[in-house]
Amino acid sequence: MNTINHALALRIEELLKEKRMTRYRLAMNSGVTHSTLKNIIHETVKDNLLSTTILIAGGFDMTVSEFLDSPLFLEENLNI
């Protein structure tokens, strides 16, 4: 079971590899600062805002629905 923060970090890392993108490029594409992305990936952010997730999805050229369309975010895989 993952926390939502852990699932978000895993999804970002998964998409970075899949799209062969650096964190820096994602920051530039999304408008989310590199330090914020680093904090999300290292799970030092306690509560991630939906608005930040929407920006990150846009940085991957995805809708938030596409970004969240992963087994990582299924309720049975999350510790809520």
Order of alpha helices (4+ residues) and beta strands (2+ residues): alpha-alpha-alpha-alpha-alpha
